[in-house]
Amino acid sequence: MDKKASPEYLGTPNLLNLPFNWSAGPYLGKWLTELRDNGKLWASRCPKCQRLLLPPRIICGICQVRAPEWPDWVQLSGKGKLIEWEKVVAPQMNPSTGKIEPEPYIHGNILLDEGVTFQHYLEEQDETKLKKGARVKMVLKPRHQREGLVTDILYFRLVQE
Amino acid sequence: MANRVAIIGVGQTFHTSKRPDVCIPELCNEAVRAALEDAELTIKDIDAIVVGNMELFEGRYHQDLWQVDYVGSYHKPGFRVTTGGTTGGTLPCTAFFCAASGVFDVVMAVTFEKQGEGDSRAALKTVADPIWDRWISTGAIGTFARLGSWYMKESGATEEHAALVRLKADKNACLNPYAHLKLNLKTVEDVLRSEMLVPPLRKLDMCPTSEGACAIIVASEQKAKKLSKKPVWVKDWVEVHNEARYNRGDPVSLENLEKAALTIYRRNGITNPRRDISVAEIYEPATWAELVWYEAYHFCEKGEAFRLVEKGITEREGEFPVNPSGGVIATNPIGATGMIRVAEAALQIRGDAGAHQVSREVKRTFTTAWGGSSWTVAHLLSKSVD
């Protein structure tokens, strides 16, 4: 046996595949139910600083006061303007499925008219047609396809207004 | 009133992209032995051990249990800390808290990352809220590309300035025996030739994924004076946490970085950081972050960071050296990265950094760690006890 040969470094490959089911809780849960059943978008509001909380939550982390429960929320129009976008060209894994998402795709950061930001896919895939400040509106999946997930919103569409 | 504490030993492994020759606890053991040797102590002198690394990166649960034999925590108290990208910054704070409280006299902190064993990018995506926005998160490259384009527009800096930051990092890393990437880059063009990831961010603008470990030994004032010839005094530390929301609508988020620095400055009478601090070792995962964060840390006025780099002010031999170790752009074992900043700063204060020791006298150092949702940790170390 050749004692001078470099040692062989062994490893053990593994693909972790564990099922989870995360509770949305009463705030985000109600938000998802409203989106699925009524196609409505809401945000809770801090009673002290008055800012909108999206996702809706029980507490304003800054003021540390409790936010009211639905229906004492603000209904959002689903309309707003594009602040910025990102064209994703590198393959990205969807951490919920472990599968690689088809790319390229564009997602954007949208300032909703009520003054709160929201991130989602954009319908328009031609970057040259996108402009900062462009008007966009939410497009939902058809009712029978909605599952109580944020992705019940299909994408945001450029609109002329 | 808390006790004063000092760092009395530091140890690091060398860094590279893969260490198939050792398992995780063996990697940690290398850093532990180096720190004990540096402090001229044995494991019997250590009262408690705190450990930390990123969750999920290596897919192993209860790392602190698996490390017991190898880091010497058999029948000793301690715990594991994991605060995302700031883990390496929070872990020394944990050791400082333990010794400053008077509960323990001598505490060792051990941190590592072995990124080659998992898929860091996939693991990082799980940082985002699993119900709200995990499906849309794209990780660090997009973040720093946006930061670069924002800064170019705001300040008039160019891609050449980012390249100068990389050149500085590489020059320093080439002198640091523990650094990972040593590329011998010579010119701005050498950097600008590198592959474009997302404009204006090139491959050489980003940090690598590294494997390595770091350990430090912290002692109460009384013990430090008794055990150590060159104690490095811990003057202050701060952790700034905010709401866990990535999408606040701002193109960049500098609030936490600024708050961390200004808190340290205010509490320690620092009115002119470049004069009052001798060396900074900051957590800068990308060239553009180094530039923008000089401004967030008030090392200069807004829009002037690229001028500092142009003038060579933050070079190892410059007026205000930043990251003489080569920094995170050259070496990034994520969970350990923040603590390497502290270890490197301690070496600079002691004058023991070797080839990458700065030329100016080192009295006080400022170190940071940064992570998800822009959490920021900062520390102030000092040569003198008062």
Interface residues (C-beta under 8 A of the other chain):
Chain A: P7 Y9 G11 N14 L16 F20 W22 A24 L28 L32 P55 G61 I62 I83 E84 E86 V88 V89 A90 Q92 M93 N94 P95 S96 H107 N109 L111 V116 T117 F118 Q119 H120 Y121 L149 V150 T151
Chain B: P20 D21 G59 E117 R121 A122 K125 T126 D129 P130 I131 W132 D133 R134 W135 I136 T138 I141 G142 R146 L197 V198 N242 E243 N247 R248 G249 P251
